[in-house]
Amino acid sequence: QLDAYQDREAMRVTTGLEVSGSVNTPDAVLVEHIQASIRRGHPQVQPEGSKTDVVCIVGGGPSLESTLPELVDLIMGGAKIVALNHAYTWCFDQNLRPAAHVILDSRECNARFIGPPVPGCMYLYASQCHPAVWEAIEGRDRVFIWHALNFESPEAPILDAYYGGRNHWVGISGGTTAITRALMLLRLIGFFRFHLFG
């Protein structure tokens, strides 16, 4: 069955393909959001030591319903839920309690993802989030800010100026979706055992 793939050239699908992408918000708006959010004074996510907890990262894909029994089994075994975006309110609908909520997206409509407060829950929101998201979370405990960029990003000088240099903030690289950034974010704070849902 693998004979057709023995030759590396046989595996080449296309040549000359150029891939480009963009975020759903103009760069100038991202800059405005970052400038506004860092001034709110929330503590930044910081690197922490390794943790042995199992983490179930819950996204919003259609497989959630069919994998709910597996998710519940893991939670009953002590796993923690990290909900992405609207999965936070989905967890409430299933009588599940998130240990953390992650939002990356910079659009105003993401404020609707913020459901009732959960005691002890960590709210981990990217600095590029819309001001409406920060207003919706106002007054809750354990709200942290993180930065979905790296030192080469055009927005990095904003963080350098505000936090006093590159030794005083950490960027979270890793793709353009909440799940890909959440993996890197959670790894930064010490988690390394993940199950992905939805």
C-alpha positions as a Markdown table, in Angstrom:
| # | Residue | x | y | z |
|---|---|---|---|---|
| 1 | Gln | 0.0 | 0.0 | 0.0 |
| 2 | Leu | 2.9 | 2.4 | 0.6 |
| 3 | Asp | 4.6 | 1.6 | -2.8 |
| 4 | Ala | 3.2 | 4.8 | -4.4 |
| 5 | Tyr | 4.8 | 6.9 | -1.7 |
| 6 | Gln | 8.3 | 5.5 | -1.8 |
| 7 | Asp | 9.5 | 8.2 | -4.1 |
| 8 | Arg | 9.5 | 11.7 | -2.4 |
| 9 | Glu | 8.5 | 13.2 | -5.7 |
| 10 | Ala | 5.3 | 11.1 | -5.7 |
| 11 | Met | 4.3 | 12.9 | -2.5 |
| 12 | Arg | 4.5 | 16.4 | -4.0 |
| 13 | Val | 1.0 | 17.7 | -4.4 |
| 14 | Thr | 1.8 | 21.1 | -5.9 |
| 15 | Thr | 4.7 | 23.4 | -6.5 |
| 16 | Gly | 4.7 | 27.2 | -6.5 |
| 17 | Leu | 1.9 | 27.4 | -4.0 |
| 18 | Glu | 1.9 | 30.6 | -2.0 |
| 19 | Val | -0.1 | 30.7 | 1.2 |
| 20 | Ser | -1.1 | 33.9 | 3.0 |
| 21 | Gly | -3.5 | 34.7 | 5.7 |
| 22 | Ser | -4.8 | 37.5 | 7.8 |
| 23 | Val | -6.7 | 38.1 | 11.0 |
| 24 | Asn | -10.3 | 39.2 | 11.1 |
| 25 | Thr | -9.4 | 42.7 | 12.4 |
| 26 | Pro | -7.3 | 45.4 | 10.8 |
| 27 | Asp | -3.9 | 46.0 | 12.3 |
| 28 | Ala | -4.7 | 49.5 | 13.4 |
| 29 | Val | -7.7 | 48.3 | 15.4 |
| 30 | Leu | -5.6 | 45.5 | 17.0 |
| 31 | Val | -3.1 | 48.2 | 18.1 |
| 32 | Glu | -6.0 | 50.3 | 19.7 |
| 33 | His | -7.3 | 47.2 | 21.5 |
| 34 | Ile | -3.8 | 46.3 | 22.9 |
| 35 | Gln | -3.2 | 49.9 | 24.0 |
| 36 | Ala | -6.5 | 50.0 | 25.8 |
| 37 | Ser | -6.4 | 46.5 | 27.4 |
| 38 | Ile | -2.9 | 46.7 | 28.9 |
| 39 | Arg | -3.9 | 49.9 | 30.7 |
| 40 | Arg | -6.7 | 48.1 | 32.6 |
| 41 | Gly | -4.1 | 46.7 | 35.0 |
| 42 | His | -4.8 | 43.0 | 34.9 |
| 43 | Pro | -1.8 | 40.8 | 35.7 |
| 44 | Gln | 0.0 | 39.2 | 32.8 |
| 45 | Val | 0.1 | 35.4 | 32.5 |
| 46 | Gln | 3.6 | 34.4 | 33.7 |
| 47 | Pro | 5.6 | 31.2 | 33.2 |
| 48 | Glu | 5.1 | 28.6 | 36.0 |
| 49 | Gly | 6.5 | 25.3 | 36.9 |
| 50 | Ser | 5.2 | 22.0 | 35.6 |
| 51 | Lys | 1.8 | 20.8 | 36.7 |
| 52 | Thr | 0.6 | 17.2 | 36.5 |
| 53 | Asp | -3.1 | 18.1 | 36.1 |
| 54 | Val | -4.9 | 16.7 | 33.1 |
| 55 | Val | -6.5 | 19.5 | 31.1 |
| 56 | Cys | -9.5 | 19.1 | 28.8 |
| 57 | Ile | -9.5 | 22.0 | 26.3 |
| 58 | Val | -13.1 | 22.4 | 25.1 |
| 59 | Gly | -13.6 | 24.2 | 21.8 |
| 60 | Gly | -16.8 | 24.8 | 19.9 |
| 61 | Gly | -16.7 | 22.1 | 17.2 |
| 62 | Pro | -19.6 | 19.8 | 16.4 |
| 63 | Ser | -18.0 | 16.7 | 17.9 |
| 64 | Leu | -18.7 | 18.1 | 21.4 |
| 65 | Glu | -22.0 | 16.4 | 21.7 |
| 66 | Ser | -20.8 | 12.9 | 20.7 |
| 67 | Thr | -17.7 | 13.1 | 23.0 |
| 68 | Leu | -19.5 | 14.5 | 26.1 |
| 69 | Pro | -19.4 | 11.1 | 27.9 |
| 70 | Glu | -15.6 | 10.9 | 27.4 |
| 71 | Leu | -15.2 | 14.5 | 28.7 |
| 72 | Val | -17.4 | 13.8 | 31.8 |
| 73 | Asp | -15.3 | 10.7 | 32.5 |
| 74 | Leu | -12.1 | 12.7 | 32.4 |
| 75 | Ile | -13.6 | 15.4 | 34.7 |
| 76 | Met | -14.8 | 12.7 | 37.2 |
| 77 | Gly | -11.2 | 11.5 | 37.2 |
| 78 | Gly | -9.9 | 15.0 | 38.2 |
| 79 | Ala | -9.3 | 16.7 | 34.9 |
| 80 | Lys | -9.8 | 20.4 | 34.6 |
| 81 | Ile | -11.8 | 22.1 | 31.8 |
| 82 | Val | -10.3 | 25.0 | 29.9 |
| 83 | Ala | -13.1 | 26.4 | 27.8 |
| 84 | Leu | -12.5 | 28.4 | 24.6 |
| 85 | Asn | -14.8 | 31.2 | 23.5 |
| 86 | His | -18.5 | 30.1 | 23.5 |
| 87 | Ala | -17.6 | 26.7 | 25.0 |
| 88 | Tyr | -17.7 | 28.4 | 28.4 |
| 89 | Thr | -21.5 | 28.8 | 28.2 |
| 90 | Trp | -21.8 | 25.3 | 26.6 |
| 91 | Cys | -20.1 | 23.9 | 29.7 |
| 92 | Phe | -22.8 | 25.6 | 31.9 |
| 93 | Asp | -25.5 | 24.0 | 29.7 |
| 94 | Gln | -23.9 | 20.6 | 30.5 |
| 95 | Asn | -23.6 | 21.3 | 34.2 |
| 96 | Leu | -19.8 | 21.4 | 33.8 |
| 97 | Arg | -17.6 | 23.9 | 35.6 |
| 98 | Pro | -14.7 | 25.5 | 33.7 |
| 99 | Ala | -11.4 | 26.0 | 35.5 |
| 100 | Ala | -10.4 | 28.6 | 32.9 |
| 101 | His | -11.8 | 30.5 | 30.0 |
| 102 | Val | -9.6 | 31.6 | 27.0 |
| 103 | Ile | -10.5 | 34.2 | 24.4 |
| 104 | Leu | -8.2 | 35.3 | 21.6 |
| 105 | Asp | -10.4 | 36.9 | 19.0 |
| 106 | Ser | -10.5 | 40.7 | 18.8 |
| 107 | Arg | -14.1 | 41.3 | 17.6 |
| 108 | Glu | -16.7 | 43.0 | 19.8 |
| 109 | Cys | -19.1 | 40.1 | 19.4 |
| 110 | Asn | -16.9 | 37.9 | 21.6 |
| 111 | Ala | -18.3 | 39.6 | 24.7 |
| 112 | Arg | -21.3 | 37.3 | 24.4 |
| 113 | Phe | -19.0 | 34.4 | 25.3 |
| 114 | Ile | -18.7 | 35.6 | 28.9 |
| 115 | Gly | -21.3 | 33.8 | 30.9 |
| 116 | Pro | -21.9 | 33.7 | 34.6 |
| 117 | Pro | -18.9 | 33.9 | 36.9 |
| 118 | Val | -17.3 | 30.7 | 38.2 |
| 119 | Pro | -15.6 | 30.9 | 41.6 |
| 120 | Gly | -11.9 | 30.2 | 41.2 |
| 121 | Cys | -12.1 | 30.2 | 37.4 |
| 122 | Met | -9.1 | 31.9 | 35.6 |
| 123 | Tyr | -10.1 | 34.3 | 32.8 |
| 124 | Leu | -7.3 | 34.3 | 30.3 |
| 125 | Tyr | -7.9 | 37.0 | 27.6 |
| 126 | Ala | -5.6 | 38.2 | 24.9 |
| 127 | Ser | -4.5 | 41.8 | 24.9 |
| 128 | Gln | -6.1 | 42.2 | 21.5 |
| 129 | Cys | -9.6 | 41.5 | 22.8 |
| 130 | His | -12.2 | 44.1 | 22.2 |
| 131 | Pro | -12.9 | 46.6 | 25.1 |
| 132 | Ala | -16.4 | 45.1 | 25.3 |
| 133 | Val | -14.9 | 41.8 | 26.4 |
| 134 | Trp | -12.9 | 43.5 | 29.2 |
| 135 | Glu | -16.0 | 45.4 | 30.3 |
| 136 | Ala | -18.0 | 42.2 | 30.4 |
| 137 | Ile | -15.4 | 40.6 | 32.8 |
| 138 | Glu | -15.0 | 43.7 | 34.9 |
| 139 | Gly | -15.0 | 43.0 | 38.7 |
| 140 | Arg | -14.2 | 39.3 | 38.5 |
| 141 | Asp | -11.3 | 37.7 | 40.3 |
| 142 | Arg | -8.5 | 35.9 | 38.5 |
| 143 | Val | -8.6 | 37.9 | 35.3 |
| 144 | Phe | -5.2 | 37.7 | 33.4 |
| 145 | Ile | -4.0 | 39.2 | 30.2 |
| 146 | Trp | -1.7 | 37.5 | 27.7 |
| 147 | His | -0.2 | 38.7 | 24.4 |
| 148 | Ala | -0.8 | 36.8 | 21.1 |
| 149 | Leu | 2.4 | 38.1 | 19.5 |
| 150 | Asn | 6.1 | 37.7 | 19.5 |
| 151 | Phe | 9.1 | 40.1 | 19.7 |
| 152 | Glu | 9.1 | 40.5 | 15.9 |
| 153 | Ser | 5.4 | 41.5 | 15.8 |
| 154 | Pro | 4.7 | 45.1 | 14.7 |
| 155 | Glu | 2.8 | 45.6 | 18.0 |
| 156 | Ala | 5.7 | 44.5 | 20.2 |
| 157 | Pro | 7.0 | 48.1 | 20.8 |
| 158 | Ile | 3.7 | 48.9 | 22.4 |
| 159 | Leu | 4.3 | 46.2 | 25.1 |
| 160 | Asp | 8.0 | 47.2 | 25.4 |
| 161 | Ala | 7.1 | 50.8 | 26.1 |
| 162 | Tyr | 4.3 | 49.9 | 28.6 |
| 163 | Tyr | 5.9 | 47.1 | 30.5 |
| 164 | Gly | 9.4 | 48.4 | 30.5 |
| 165 | Gly | 11.2 | 46.2 | 27.9 |
| 166 | Arg | 11.1 | 42.7 | 26.5 |
| 167 | Asn | 12.1 | 41.1 | 29.8 |
| 168 | His | 8.8 | 42.1 | 31.3 |
| 169 | Trp | 6.2 | 40.5 | 29.0 |
| 170 | Val | 5.8 | 37.1 | 27.3 |
| 171 | Gly | 4.4 | 36.6 | 23.9 |
| 172 | Ile | 2.3 | 33.5 | 23.0 |
| 173 | Ser | 3.0 | 32.4 | 19.4 |
| 174 | Gly | 1.2 | 29.6 | 17.6 |
| 175 | Gly | -1.3 | 30.0 | 14.9 |
| 176 | Thr | -4.4 | 32.1 | 14.5 |
| 177 | Thr | -7.0 | 30.1 | 16.4 |
| 178 | Ala | -7.9 | 30.0 | 20.0 |
| 179 | Ile | -7.0 | 26.3 | 20.3 |
| 180 | Thr | -3.5 | 26.6 | 18.9 |
| 181 | Arg | -2.7 | 29.6 | 21.1 |
| 182 | Ala | -4.4 | 28.0 | 24.1 |
| 183 | Leu | -2.0 | 25.0 | 23.9 |
| 184 | Met | 1.0 | 27.3 | 24.0 |
| 185 | Leu | -0.6 | 29.5 | 26.7 |
| 186 | Leu | -1.4 | 26.6 | 29.0 |
| 187 | Arg | 2.1 | 25.1 | 28.4 |
| 188 | Leu | 3.6 | 28.4 | 29.5 |
| 189 | Ile | 1.8 | 28.1 | 32.8 |
| 190 | Gly | 2.9 | 24.6 | 33.4 |
| 191 | Phe | 0.3 | 22.2 | 31.9 |
| 192 | Phe | 1.5 | 19.5 | 29.5 |
| 193 | Arg | -1.2 | 16.8 | 29.6 |
| 194 | Phe | -4.1 | 17.7 | 27.2 |
| 195 | His | -7.2 | 16.2 | 25.8 |
| 196 | Leu | -8.9 | 18.2 | 23.0 |
| 197 | Phe | -12.6 | 18.4 | 22.6 |
| 198 | Gly | -14.7 | 20.2 | 19.9 |
